[in-house]
Amino acid sequence: MAAALKSRCAGIDLGKASLLEIGCGTGYYTGLMREWGVKKYVGVDITDVLFDRLEAEFPEYKFRKTDITSEKIMGNYDLILMIDVVIHIVTEAKLARAMENVKECLKKDGILILSPVFEKGEKLLFYNRTWSLDEISSCFPGYEMRKEKVLEYSMVSIRRK
């Protein structure tokens, strides 16, 4: 997964880019971003239960409690990571609102990296749903999309033109 993410970040000067991670969770990708030279980082999550630990481990970064399906994201970003989040968005209306929030804060020529995206979208449990590339694409008309197979799903990069 880290290799696929690194290839999606190729061509981005991570030392200068402003980065938003939606669903920072335990800080796994936060650590990778620091390791890869990211200086301007904001992590958002629906819960702030791990923020004390994250703020202690990553004092140079900012963390905010935000539900992207209902709250606006503040700032403008060159790169947005949304890894292992979309599977927890279970309705089309919430997906549409989340993607609108992402588009509003993604800079021109900015990139959203989104995973997992599956061949087929379907509701799995009341708290999990898979989304297909077609379903995700419908939220981004006029954007450039590339997918890379990672295990049984895909990682998609979406560039704002």
matplotlib code that plots the C-alpha trace (Angstrom):
import matplotlib.pyplot as plt

x = [0.0, 2.8, 4.5, 1.3, 0.7, 4.3, 3.9, 0.7, 2.6, 5.4, 5.8, 4.5, 7.1, 6.0, 8.3, 6.3, 2.9, 0.0, -1.5, -4.8, -5.4, -9.0, -9.3, -5.9, -6.9, -3.9, -1.4, 0.0, -0.1, 0.8, 4.1, 4.7, 4.1, 6.6, 9.1, 8.5, 9.2, 5.7, 5.9, 2.4, 0.0, -3.6, -5.2, -9.0, -11.0, -14.6, -13.4, -10.7, -10.0, -6.4, -5.5, -3.6, -1.3, -1.0, -0.3, 2.4, 4.0, 3.6, 3.8, 4.5, 1.2, -2.4, -5.4, -9.1, -12.2, -14.4, -17.1, -16.5, -20.0, -21.6, -18.9, -16.9, -13.1, -11.1, -8.1, -6.8, -4.6, -2.3, -2.7, -5.6, -5.3, -8.5, -7.4, -9.8, -12.5, -14.8, -15.8, -17.4, -19.6, -22.7, -25.2, -25.0, -26.0, -23.2, -20.7, -21.8, -21.5, -18.1, -16.7, -18.1, -16.2, -13.1, -13.5, -14.0, -10.6, -8.6, -6.4, -6.2, -3.9, -4.3, -4.6, -6.9, -5.7, -8.7, -8.8, -10.3, -12.3, -13.8, -15.0, -18.5, -20.2, -22.4, -23.6, -21.8, -23.0, -24.8, -21.5, -19.5, -20.1, -17.9, -17.9, -17.1, -14.9, -18.0, -19.7, -16.6, -16.1, -19.7, -18.7, -15.8, -16.9, -14.1, -11.4, -8.6, -8.6, -6.1, -6.4, -3.9, -4.8, -3.7, -4.7, -8.4, -9.2, -7.9, -6.2, -7.4, -5.8, -8.1, -6.5, -8.3, -7.7]
y = [0.0, 2.4, 1.8, 2.4, 5.6, 6.7, 6.2, 8.3, 11.1, 11.1, 14.5, 16.3, 18.3, 17.0, 19.4, 22.3, 20.8, 21.5, 18.1, 17.2, 13.7, 12.8, 10.0, 10.3, 7.6, 6.1, 8.2, 5.5, 7.7, 10.7, 9.0, 8.2, 11.8, 13.1, 10.5, 11.6, 15.2, 16.8, 20.1, 21.5, 18.8, 18.9, 15.6, 15.4, 12.6, 12.1, 11.5, 13.2, 10.3, 9.8, 13.5, 13.8, 11.0, 12.3, 15.9, 14.5, 12.4, 15.0, 18.4, 20.1, 19.0, 20.1, 17.9, 18.8, 16.9, 17.0, 14.9, 15.4, 14.2, 17.1, 19.7, 22.0, 21.5, 24.7, 25.5, 24.7, 21.8, 20.5, 16.9, 15.2, 11.6, 9.7, 6.2, 3.7, 6.3, 6.1, 2.5, 4.0, 6.4, 4.3, 6.5, 8.2, 11.5, 11.4, 10.4, 13.3, 15.8, 14.4, 14.7, 18.2, 19.2, 17.6, 19.5, 22.8, 22.6, 21.0, 23.5, 23.8, 21.0, 19.4, 15.7, 13.6, 10.0, 7.8, 4.2, 1.6, 1.7, -1.6, -3.1, -3.3, -1.0, -2.6, -2.3, -4.8, -4.0, -1.0, 0.7, -0.5, 0.0, -0.4, 2.2, 1.5, 3.6, 4.7, 5.8, 7.8, 9.2, 10.5, 12.9, 14.3, 15.4, 17.0, 15.7, 13.5, 10.0, 7.2, 4.0, 1.4, -2.0, -2.7, -6.1, -6.8, -3.1, 0.1, 3.3, 6.2, 9.6, 12.4, 15.6, 18.9, 20.6]
z = [0.0, 0.9, -2.5, -4.4, -2.4, -3.1, -6.8, -6.7, -5.1, -7.8, -9.3, -6.2, -4.2, -0.8, 1.0, -0.4, -0.8, 1.5, 2.5, 4.0, 5.3, 5.7, 8.3, 10.0, 12.5, 14.3, 12.3, 10.1, 6.9, 9.0, 9.8, 6.2, 5.2, 7.7, 6.6, 3.0, 3.9, 4.2, 6.2, 5.8, 7.1, 8.4, 9.6, 10.1, 11.5, 12.6, 16.1, 18.1, 20.5, 19.2, 18.8, 22.1, 21.0, 17.5, 18.6, 20.9, 18.2, 15.4, 17.1, 13.8, 12.3, 12.9, 13.7, 13.5, 14.3, 11.2, 9.6, 5.9, 5.1, 6.9, 7.7, 5.5, 5.4, 6.0, 3.8, 0.3, -0.4, -3.1, -2.0, -0.2, 1.1, 1.8, 2.6, 4.2, 4.8, 1.8, 2.8, 5.9, 3.9, 3.3, 1.4, -2.0, -0.4, 2.1, -0.5, -2.7, 0.1, 1.1, -2.4, -2.7, 0.5, -1.0, -4.3, -2.5, -0.8, -3.6, -5.3, -9.1, -10.3, -6.8, -6.4, -4.3, -3.6, -2.7, -1.7, -1.6, -4.8, -6.0, -9.3, -7.9, -5.4, -2.8, 0.8, 3.0, 6.5, 8.0, 8.6, 5.4, 1.7, -1.3, -4.1, -7.7, -9.9, -11.9, -8.7, -7.6, -11.1, -11.2, -8.4, -10.4, -13.9, -15.8, -13.4, -14.6, -13.0, -12.8, -10.9, -9.8, -8.6, -5.0, -3.7, -4.5, -4.8, -6.5, -5.4, -7.5, -8.0, -9.1, -10.4, -10.5, -13.9]

ax = plt.figure().add_subplot(projection="3d")
ax.plot(x, y, z, "-o")
ax.set_aspect("equal")
plt.show()
